[in-house]
Amino acid sequence: MANRTSPILHGNNGFLFSLSSNRASLFHSFLSLNSKRSFPLSSLSFSSSSLSTPAAPYFGVTRVSTAPVEYAAPVPDSNFHQEIRRLKLLWQNLSNCKNLEQKLRVLDSDSRVKHFFNTRAFARVLTSLNFGLEESFLVKCLVAAGQEHVLENGFVFVDEKENVLRSSMKSALYSLVEMIEGWDMSNGGNGGNGRSEGFRKGQDGIVLVDEEIGDLKRLLKTLGEIEQFYDCIGGIIGYQIMALDLLAQSSLEGQTKNWSEHIHESLECQFLEIHTPNGLDLSQNMEYASQAALWGIEGLPDLGEIYPLGGSADRLGLVDPDTGECLPAAMLPYCGRTLLEGLIRDLQAREFLYFKLYGKQCITPVAIMTSSAKNNHERITMLCERLGWFGRGRSSFQLFEQPLVPAVSAEDGQWLVSKPFIPVCKPGGHGAIWKLAYDKGIFQWFYDHGRKGATVRQVSNVVAATDVTLLALAGIGLQHGKKLGFASCKRNAGATEGINVLIEKKNLDGKWAYGLSCIEYTEFDKYGITNEPPSLNSLNAEFPANTNILYVDLHSAELVGSFNNEKCLPGMVINGKKPIVYVDYFGNHHSVSGGRLECTMQNIADNFLNTYSSRCYKDVEDELDTFIVYNERRRVTSSAKKKRKYGDVSLHQTPDGSQLDILRNAYDLLSQCDIELPEIEGNDKYVNSGPPYLIFLHPALGPLWEVTRQKFNGGSISEGSELQIEVAEFLWRNVQLDGSMIIMAENVMGSTKIDENELKLQYGHRCARCKLQNMKVLNDGIDWSSGDNVYWKHDVKRFEALKVILHGNSEFVANNVTIQGNHLFEVPDGYRMKITSGNPGLSVQLVPIEPNMMDRGSWYWDYKINGTHIELELKE
């Protein structure tokens, strides 16, 4: 990786730049920023030259290299920089204080606080509202941070001589209040206590209604949460410093010297290059992928699961159809269930596989980060309670709530306000998860459950657990003692997703640091990366996609979360790519350029760089504490994160598009089982129509495709058909489907028992079972012409269907039979139903299951490990 750049431009007032014209493969290119000061690539002139790279043959390079300019005109000092300097000095003085009283004295000496409280009557406001020292401290921090307008919107002057404050919303009613009070006093209305119902009047004539007092209390709660959570960077003052600093950076991107200085100062290095990371391709090295997946299954008792569900998911536009209230992404009804239920199903499928291999129960502890956005925390809690904590027990879940943070205007750094005392607030990004997990004791909770590592996935990614992806990622992490792992794939141009990179930098102490990390799409401009479709000579397609599917070593993550500095909040950014949209209390809609301080959970990787005394030239990834695995994109990421707009021709990241990827995976799986079915074409084929068929397979049929393939063999699925299999103990042999067939079971993977006063799922105990052999299913199926069909919800109108419902511990068998037309077969608990050809019609036999077969059934699949593979044998 040594610098072998051929100079193109020389001169003291210029810079060096070179670009290799050699075309690199997907996993073998890199962008280089190897100067003491780096520059935005948009300002460079592109040329090409041939580079010789004999020392690093595995990097067929696409490369950009810059060297520092000698001179750049200074940028005029902006208000941002003046304010940052003032706030940093204030923060330094506050950090030297030993108690709250000292901090209040420092705040009282601040020029903004002095002006605000001395020229207005807010000092008396605090007294009249019975504010204590902590509340006074929070309010004064707000003012010192330059956000006094949040308070001023709640009060206005009505008597400058007496410095009397009144509610801006209710000042017009002040005379009426006094008149009512006077009338009450003369008529003995409320005993002359100087109050009217719903209002609070202090001794200085301050009037607030109950609603506004509630809003003021909520403001104090928000401020308290910001002060506490961001204590590692200076609380409220530190939040504003960081926000202004990031806004100032965005204004420096066009100023090469200042921007390059900041890049290298923030990264604490004198040299930086980014490369495409090498890693295991699970789709190519299938033998090793199988071994890694087995490591993942074997290590399941050492693993926890982490779900960052605190995001507001505004792009999804999800609302409650009954109340009209906005809903979080976890509540999206997708394929017949909420997205959160889909995550737990995937997890239970892995636990069921563990049981079938090792004969032991394994209940994975699940930590869920929520927020108060859209009543996220309350709704997720209610969903879990309604579903009995998914038969896992309340003690296997920990929900912890991330704080909301204020949105700031890009123009002046002011907090946006939707209502007096109510700033516009959003969740502060999923990167809050590490510090919050440390603060809330989540890591210790995992240790108490005997866990060493955890897998992390987002709720909107509906394919992350497909086949080997998640298990192989966790297996490699556990087996090789890694600190962090990424599951990645080819990047889709135009998708709002970051990229994974291999970082190489020379630190200020002269040592070389290497590690895998992520660059968010909001930061592409800093590195000269665009989000446009790649051309033949483009740099943009060379880096793989960051999918936010992670393996993390818990002790390593806990250490980062415990840092008392900004390192515990990795990847802090302000995403100015999207406007802040909100509605004020007059009902006016606003769209303002700005953002809120966010951090990114995957950038915890920046804390796990490995250092070396000299530069490494090849194969450095094998030695790192971080790693990456690749797979086909549709087996790694396909998100239901934004609502498809009417007339939109793109299905990227919509529920419609992700469902097509689920169907493509079903095609890939079943076509390997000698089942004939139509191939799914490109998304543009289905923009104005439904998919060619619907297939929904319960993940416990695998979840590894190697397992599923042994349960299916032969037959066909015609275009326009619908197949849903909700049972794990299942056999398909030479089944021809033309229409709809739905197999539903109550005991998909086992039955529930009362354990410690809770219903808990017992894997493998009294499962439902279904065997289909030499069978034809013919019916009219789905009404594909119905305008009410929502295919990604699996909400469809049907003309006819074959539906089998298995209650409790029951079995369904169909042999050598054609079932035509509309049929519903319900099998009672403890019974076996057998369907064969009759004379005429169908022969239906319903017999009780023998007592000695009640627990394990009349047949079952026996799972065995043979080398790196899992083999199934049908036992009867």
Number of C-alpha atoms within 10 A of each C-alpha: 16 11 10 11 22 17 14 14 12 10 9 9 10 13 19 19 23 23 21 20 15 16 16 18 15 17 20 19 24 24 24 26 25 23 21 19 24 28 28 21 18 15 12 14 9 12 12 13 15 12 18 14 16 8 12 15 13 15 22 20 25 25 23 24 24 22 18 20 20 11 11 11 9 9 10 7 8 11 13 19 15 10 18 22 13 16 20 16 12 19 21 11 14 20 12 11 14 9 10 13 13 14 18 20 13 17 22 18 13 18 11 18 22 16 13 17 16 11 12 18 18 18 13 18 19 15 14 16 14 12 13 10 13 14 17 17 21 22 23 23 24 21 23 24 23 19 20 19 18 23 20 17 17 21 23 18 17 15 10 12 7 12 18 20 25 22 22 18 16 17 19 11 13 17 11 11 20 14 12 16 22 16 14 18 16 12 11 12 14 15 12 15 11 18 20 17 10 11 17 18 17 16 12 16 16 22 25 25 17 13 11 22 17 13 17 18 15 14 20 20 15 20 24 20 18 22 20 15 20 23 17 19 21 24 21 23 26 23 23 27 25 19 27 25 18 19 24 19 17 18 13 17 19 15 18 21 21 19 22 23 15 17 19 19 14 9 14 14 21 19 22 24 22 26 24 24 26 22 16 18 18 20 15 12 10 13 13 15 25 22 19 26 25 25 21 26 23 16 19 23 20 19 28 25 22 21 20 22 26 31 25 23 20 16 13 21 15 19 16 12 8 6 7 9 11 19 21 27 28 25 20 24 19 22 17 15 13 17 22 22 21 22 22 16 16 21 19 23 22 25 24 28 23 23 18 17 16 15 13 14 16 18 22 23 24 23 23 22 23 29 26 19 21 20 16 24 21 13 17 20 13 13 17 16 13 10 10 15 20 18 18 21 20 16 10 17 17 17 18 21 19 27 26 22 22 24 25 27 21 23 11 12 23 21 25 23 22 21 18 22 23 25 21 21 21 23 23 26 25 24 21 26 30 25 27 21 23 19 16 15 14 23 23 16 17 24 15 9 17 14 23 20 30 26 23 22 22 22 24 27 21 26 24 26 23 21 23 27 26 27 29 26 30 32 25 23 29 26 12 9 14 21 22 30 25 30 29 27 25 21 21 17 15 12 13 13 17 21 23 26 24 23 21 25 25 23 17 14 10 14 14 21 21 26 25 29 28 25 22 20 18 17 17 16 15 21 18 17 20 19 18 13 11 15 9 7 13 14 20 20 25 23 27 24 29 25 26 23 23 25 33 30 22 24 16 17 24 20 15 23 25 17 14 15 14 18 19 28 28 25 22 22 21 25 20 17 12 12 15 20 13 17 14 15 12 8 9 9 12 13 11 18 16 24 26 27 22 22 21 22 23 26 21 24 24 19 17 22 19 17 17 13 11 11 17 15 13 13 12 15 17 11 12 18 20 26 27 26 22 24 20 15 19 21 24 26 28 24 24 27 21 20 17 20 10 6 8 9 13 14 21 20 21 21 27 25 22 25 26 26 23 21 20 18 19 20 19 14 18 22 18 15 19 15 19 16 19 14 14 19 12 11 18 12 12 17 16 11 10 18 21 20 22 22 21 17 18 17 25 24 26 22 25 23 19 17 19 23 19 19 22 22 20 18 21 19 22 15 16 20 23 21 20 16 20 25 25 29 22 21 21 20 18 18 23 21 23 21 27 28 24 17 19 19 24 18 26 25 27 23 21 18 14 12 10 8 8 16 18 20 22 23 26 24 18 23 28 33 26 26 17 20 19 16 20 20 19 21 20 17 21 21 15 20 10 11 9 11 17 15 20 22 17 17 14 15 16 16 14 19 24 21 17 19 20 30 20 21 27 28 31 23 17 20 17 15 20 19 20 18 16 18 14 11 15 16 23 18 18 22 20 24 21 18 20 18 15 10 7 6 12 14 12 14 11 14 13 14 19 13 9 9 12 17 17 16 24 16 15 18 18 12 19 14 12 8 10 15 14 16 15 17 12 12 10 8
